[in-house]
């Protein structure tokens, strides 16, 4: 069922837009601090929003305070799920996106057994998740061999810099700085722009989603990145405070009318 006022730029409709705008533009410092602390407690998987761990020692600690995976969406804790059920909808906000994927995964899968390839993907998901949460990002989704994350000011005050830091952390965690080379060849893209951030779904099943042209641009950047590269749009590079003397180049991205100017980051 489509919500009243729903559109491609506002998939949740108009319901509770005021709540989301206040939530996104006027972050609660206590909530941000709590999320930061939760993200440091082991272990994954975690709640997308509050970063409460679900497994291991951390999961047992969270159960004591009443946080556990929701029945409607295992990517959320029960308390965050209740908030999203109550407040469907969302609002536009300036944020940063990160896409990172394993390059050449199809040929890698051909050389591995299904179990071996699953183990590699699971290892990638784990280190990518840790990098995103360590930099106060929201893990949007995993799509095959790709991780999608958003960095919104409600959690990440310096969202562009934190998105870039997460991308570089993923390169380190996958071995791109190791003498023997990476155990998973990863390329990534980072972009900053306006996105719609909010909750969609019906009944008990609600999801956090982020949509907008900035999301599409980031996906295209990631698809152009070579293994060991992070392609950062100039918009994101400027917002992140990267060295303005870094070499720039323009890319013609699939589906985009105008070329996008980027800088390329690698581990040194």
Residue pairs with C-beta under 8 A, 6 or more apart in sequence:
1 202
2 13
3 12
3 13
3 14
3 15
3 88
3 89
4 13
4 14
4 15
5 13
5 14
5 15
6 12
6 13
8 211
9 92
9 196
9 211
9 212
10 17
10 89
10 90
10 196
11 90
11 196
11 198
11 200
11 209
11 211
12 88
12 89
12 90
12 196
12 198
12 199
12 200
13 88
13 89
14 89
15 87
15 88
15 89
16 86
16 87
16 88
16 89
17 89
17 90
17 91
19 87
19 89
20 87
20 89
20 90
20 91
20 197
20 198
21 91
23 154
24 91
24 93
24 152
24 153
24 154
24 197
25 93
25 153
27 153
27 154
27 155
27 157
31 50
32 136
32 154
32 155
34 50
35 49
35 50
35 51
35 136
35 155
36 51
36 136
38 46
38 47
38 50
38 51
38 52
38 53
38 62
39 46
39 51
39 133
39 134
39 136
41 53
41 57
41 58
41 61
42 53
42 56
42 57
42 58
43 53
43 55
43 56
43 57
43 58
43 59
44 53
44 54
44 55
44 126
44 129
44 130
44 133
45 53
45 54
45 55
45 74
45 75
45 129
46 52
46 53
46 54
46 129
46 133
46 139
47 54
47 67
47 69
47 75
47 76
47 77
47 80
48 75
48 76
48 80
48 138
48 139
48 140
48 208
49 76
49 77
49 80
49 84
49 138
49 208
50 67
50 77
50 79
50 80
51 133
52 58
52 62
52 67
52 77
53 59
53 61
53 62
54 62
54 68
54 69
54 74
54 77
59 68
62 68
62 77
66 78
66 79
67 77
67 78
67 79
68 77
68 78
69 76
69 77
69 78
70 76
70 77
70 78
70 80
70 81
70 204
71 78
71 204
72 81
72 85
72 201
72 203
72 204
72 205
72 206
73 81
73 201
73 204
73 205
73 206
73 207
75 139
75 207
76 84
76 206
76 208
81 204
81 206
84 199
84 201
84 206
84 208
85 203
85 204
85 206
87 199
88 198
88 199
88 200
88 201
88 206
89 198
89 199
90 196
90 197
90 198
90 199
90 200
90 209
91 196
91 197
91 198
92 194
92 195
92 196
92 197
92 212
93 152
93 153
93 154
93 194
93 195
93 197
94 153
94 159
94 192
94 193
94 194
94 195
95 150
95 151
95 152
95 153
95 159
95 192
95 193
95 194
95 195
95 197
95 210
95 214
96 150
96 151
96 156
96 159
96 160
96 162
96 163
96 190
96 191
96 192
96 236
96 239
97 148
97 149
97 150
97 151
97 163
97 190
97 191
97 192
97 193
97 195
97 210
97 214
97 215
97 217
97 218
98 132
98 137
98 147
98 148
98 149
98 150
98 151
98 163
98 166
98 167
98 188
98 189
98 190
98 218
99 146
99 147
99 148
99 149
99 188
99 189
99 218
99 219
99 221
99 222
100 128
100 146
100 147
100 167
100 170
100 186
100 187
100 188
100 189
100 222
101 144
101 145
101 146
101 147
101 186
101 187
101 188
101 222
101 223
102 108
102 120
102 121
102 124
102 145
102 146
102 184
102 185
102 186
103 185
103 186
103 187
103 225
103 226
103 227
104 185
104 227
105 144
105 145
108 117
108 120
109 117
112 120
120 183
120 184
121 145
123 183
123 184
124 145
124 147
124 174
124 184
124 186
125 142
125 147
127 170
127 173
127 174
128 147
128 149
128 170
128 173
129 139
129 147
130 169
130 173
131 166
131 167
131 169
131 170
131 173
132 138
132 139
132 147
132 149
132 166
133 139
134 166
134 169
135 151
135 156
135 162
135 163
135 165
135 166
135 169
136 151
136 155
136 156
136 162
137 149
137 150
137 151
137 155
137 156
137 162
137 163
137 166
138 149
138 150
138 151
138 152
138 155
138 208
138 210
139 147
139 148
139 149
140 148
140 149
140 150
140 208
140 209
140 210
141 147
141 148
142 148
146 222
147 170
148 219
149 163
149 166
150 195
150 197
150 210
151 159
151 160
151 162
151 163
151 166
152 159
152 195
152 197
153 159
156 162
156 163
158 240
159 192
159 239
160 190
160 192
160 236
160 237
160 239
160 240
161 239
161 240
161 241
163 190
163 192
163 236
163 240
164 190
164 230
164 232
164 236
164 237
164 240
164 242
164 265
167 188
167 190
167 230
167 232
167 265
168 230
168 265
168 267
170 186
170 188
171 177
171 182
171 186
171 188
171 228
171 230
171 266
171 267
172 267
174 182
174 183
174 184
174 185
174 186
175 181
175 182
175 183
175 184
176 182
176 186
176 227
176 228
176 266
176 267
177 267
182 227
182 228
185 227
185 228
186 227
186 228
187 222
187 224
187 225
187 226
187 227
187 228
187 229
187 230
187 231
188 222
188 225
188 229
188 230
188 231
189 218
189 219
189 220
189 221
189 222
189 223
189 224
189 225
189 230
189 231
189 232
189 233
190 218
190 221
190 230
190 231
190 232
190 233
190 236
191 214
191 217
191 218
191 221
191 232
191 233
191 235
191 236
192 214
192 233
192 235
192 236
192 239
192 240
193 212
193 213
193 214
193 217
193 235
194 212
194 213
194 214
195 210
195 211
195 212
195 214
195 215
196 210
196 211
196 212
197 208
197 209
197 210
198 208
198 209
199 206
199 207
199 208
199 209
200 206
200 207
200 209
201 207
216 255
217 233
217 253
217 256
217 260
218 233
220 253
220 254
220 255
220 256
220 260
221 231
221 232
221 233
221 251
221 253
221 260
221 262
222 231
223 254
224 231
224 251
224 253
225 231
228 266
228 267
229 264
229 265
229 266
230 264
230 265
230 266
231 251
231 262
231 263
231 264
232 240
232 242
232 262
232 263
232 264
232 265
233 260
233 261
233 262
234 248
234 260
234 261
234 262
234 263
237 246
237 262
237 263
238 244
242 263
242 265
246 263
247 263
247 264
248 261
248 262
248 263
249 261
249 262
249 264
250 259
250 260
250 261
250 262
251 259
251 260
251 261
251 262
252 259
253 259
253 260
